[in-house]
Amino acid sequence: MITPARYREARARFATGVTIVTTADPDGRWWGFTASSFSSLSIDPPLILVCVARDARCHRVFTSVETFRVSVLGPEHEALAVRFGTKGADKFAGGLFRPAADGLPLLDDALVSLLCRTTDQPSGGDHTILIARVEDAKVRRDGKPAVNADRRYWDLVPRDRR
């Protein structure tokens, strides 16, 4: 039987994109976390999935609100991704987010910002899987996505530039 530590080590070898997931609770307080467990699920209808740890302080909020935003990050956002992945950190310090018209925090310079509405919340072991319909997408045409592998952040270099 594999140990959690061994599985975590194996999983770290898989390169993933870097996202921050944000929302606001009914009192208007902002919440967020860094998520590498994010994926497109369906094109028609436009569905995504993201996983939130059951022991995360924000779990209760994300499983009780209807909408959230997924921000796809670039290499310039590494410090932000680390902060949102750190328990107890003041995640929204620094003024990089602003309230969107819907009241959710918006990172203006994210490569992609997806407004999502939760449709299902199946259990996934020690995580809850948030399946959500994408209601809107803001896409930045410049920049490149950040990648996380081996517990480090990497820049992508296109093959034609090697």
N, C-alpha and C positions, 0 to 999 in steps of 0.2 A: 504494500500500500504506500502510495506517495505521500510525503509529509507536506504540510502547507508551505514550509520554507523552500523545499525542493521545487514545488509547483510554481511558487512565486519567482524563483530563479529561472526556471524554464520559460515562463510567460514573459519575462523581461527581455528575452531574446527576440521576441516578435515585435517588429517595428509598427508603430501606430501613429496616427495623426494626433494632434494635441487640441483639445477643446476645453472650454470653460462653459459650464451650464449654470444659468442664473434664473432667479425668479424673485417675486415679492410675496410676502405673506399677507393675510387680510388686513394687517395693521400698516402695511406699506414698507415693512422692514425687508431689506435686500438679503438674499442668501445665494450662495454659489459654491461650486466645487470644480476641480479639474477632473476631466473624464477622458480616459483613453479607451474606455469601453463604450464607444459610440459607433454606430453603423447606419448606413442607409438600409432600409428594409424593403421598400417597395417604391416603384416609380408611379404607379397608378393603382390606388391612390398614393400620394406622396407620404410615405411613412418612414420614420427613423426609430432607432432604439438607443437608449442610453441606460447604463446601470448605475444605481446609487447604493452604496454600502448601508446595510441595516444599522450599523453602529455609528454612522455619520451623524453629527449634530443636526444636519439639514434634512435628514431622511424624512422625518415627520412632515416637514413643510412640503418637500417635493412630492410626497405621496398624497397630499391633501389639496394642493392647488390644481387648477385646470390648465394653466399655461406656463411655459418656461421658454427660455431662449438658449440656443446653442451657438457659441462663438467659436469658429475655427481660427486657430492662432498661427501666426508666423514666427520665425526665429526671434524677431524683435520683442516678442511677448514672453520670453523664457522666464524672466523674474516674476511676471504676473502668474504664469502657470504654476510655478513653485509656490508662490504665496497662496493661491487658491487650493493647493494640495496640502497645505500645512494646517493641522488642527490648531484652533485658537488664534490664528492670524487675523489681523484686521484686513480682510480680503478686499474691501472696496476703497482702501486708503489710496491716496495719490490722484484722485479725480479723473481717472481714465474712463469711467462709466458715467453716463447721464441717464436720466429717466426718459424713456421713450413715451410716446403718446399713450400707450397701454399701461404705463406705470412700471413696466419691467426695466431692469438695468440694461443699457445698450452700450457695447464697446464699439465706438464709431470706426476705429481702424482695424477691426477684425477682418480677416480675409473673407469670411462668410458669416452672416448672422441669420439664423433660422428661428422664426417664431413658431412654436410648436404647441399643440393642444393634446393632452394625454387622452388616449383611447383605451388603454389597458395597462394593468400593472401585475403581471405574473411574477411569482417568486422565482428567484434564481440563486438558490443556496443562501449565501450570506449577503446577497444583494437583492434589490427589487429592480426588475426590468421595467423601465418606463417606455412604453410604445406610444408614439405620438404622431399625429398628422401634422405635416408642415403646412402652415397657413400663409407664410410669407417668407421670402428670402431676399436678403441684401447681399450682393456679391461685389467685392472689390476686384477690379480688373488687373491691378498690379500686385506685386508681392508673390511670395511662395510659401507653402505651408511648412510648419515646423513638424518634425518627426521625433518621436521618443523611442529609443531602443537602448538596451543595456543600462537603463536608469540614467541616460544622458539625452540631451537634446542635440539634434543634428539638422544641418541645412541640406536641402535637396539640391543637387547639381544635375541639371539635364544632361543626357548623354551627348547632345550636340555641342556641349560646352567643355567637354573633357579633353 
